[in-house]
Amino acid sequence: MGTTVRCPYCVLGLEFRPMVAHVDGRYICNRCGHTTRPCDATYDCHCTRCLKLIFPGTMVSGDRVTAAVESKTPAATGWAPRKT
């Protein structure tokens, strides 16, 4: 039995909440949507809480990212927020 991957943001009882394994190698928290790939050190999560750490002081709400975040997003990451 392997180690359990846990969400650093969500607590279940007295432990961090276990994350759900997916076939593509990612683990996803079914509560907050945080994702990780333990085998890929360069993987970046784009959940709301991680974006708040990357862009402090910026309003981040669900799937919508404010224009302030869009203007600060480095092109090198290859990540672009969804347009609504």
C-alpha positions as CSV (number, residue, x, y, z in Angstrom):
1,M,0.0,0.0,0.0
2,G,1.5,3.4,-1.1
3,T,1.5,6.7,0.7
4,T,-1.7,8.8,0.7
5,V,-1.5,12.1,-1.1
6,R,-3.3,14.8,1.0
7,C,-4.6,18.3,0.3
8,P,-2.5,21.0,2.0
9,Y,-5.6,23.2,2.4
10,C,-8.4,20.9,3.6
11,V,-8.8,19.0,6.8
12,L,-10.8,15.9,7.5
13,G,-11.0,15.1,11.2
14,L,-7.5,15.5,12.6
15,E,-5.6,15.0,9.2
16,F,-5.4,16.7,5.9
17,R,-8.0,15.5,3.5
18,P,-6.9,12.6,1.1
19,M,-6.9,13.5,-2.6
20,V,-8.5,11.4,-5.3
21,A,-6.1,9.7,-7.8
22,H,-6.9,10.1,-11.5
23,V,-5.7,8.0,-14.4
24,D,-3.6,10.9,-15.9
25,G,-1.4,10.9,-12.8
26,R,-2.9,13.9,-11.0
27,Y,-4.5,13.9,-7.6
28,I,-7.4,16.2,-7.0
29,C,-9.0,17.4,-3.8
30,N,-12.8,16.7,-4.1
31,R,-13.5,19.6,-1.7
32,C,-11.4,22.6,-3.0
33,G,-10.2,21.4,-6.4
34,H,-6.4,21.6,-5.5
35,T,-4.4,19.4,-7.9
36,T,-0.9,17.9,-7.7
37,R,1.3,15.5,-9.7
38,P,3.7,14.0,-7.2
39,C,5.9,12.6,-10.0
40,D,6.3,16.0,-11.7
41,A,8.2,18.6,-9.7
42,T,7.4,21.3,-12.3
43,Y,3.6,20.9,-12.1
44,D,1.7,24.0,-11.0
45,C,-1.8,23.9,-9.5
46,H,-4.2,26.7,-10.6
47,C,-6.8,26.2,-7.9
48,T,-8.2,29.3,-6.2
49,R,-5.9,29.0,-3.1
50,C,-2.8,28.4,-5.1
51,L,-3.5,31.4,-7.3
52,K,-3.9,33.5,-4.2
53,L,-0.4,32.5,-3.1
54,I,1.0,33.3,-6.6
55,F,-0.8,36.6,-6.9
56,P,-1.3,37.9,-3.3
57,G,-3.8,40.7,-2.9
58,T,-5.7,39.8,-6.0
59,M,-9.3,38.9,-6.1
60,V,-9.7,35.3,-7.2
61,S,-13.2,33.8,-7.3
62,G,-14.0,30.2,-8.5
63,D,-13.3,29.8,-12.2
64,R,-13.1,33.6,-12.8
65,V,-9.8,35.3,-12.5
66,T,-9.8,39.1,-12.4
67,A,-8.0,41.2,-15.0
68,A,-5.3,42.0,-12.5
69,V,-4.3,38.3,-12.4
70,E,-4.5,38.0,-16.2
71,S,-2.1,40.9,-16.6
72,K,0.4,39.4,-14.2
73,T,0.2,35.8,-15.6
74,P,3.7,35.0,-17.0
75,A,3.5,33.8,-20.6
76,A,6.2,31.2,-19.7
77,T,3.8,29.2,-17.6
78,G,1.6,28.4,-20.7
79,W,-1.5,28.9,-18.5
80,A,-4.3,31.2,-19.5
81,P,-7.5,31.7,-17.6
82,R,-10.8,30.9,-19.2
83,K,-12.6,33.7,-20.8
84,T,-16.2,34.1,-19.7
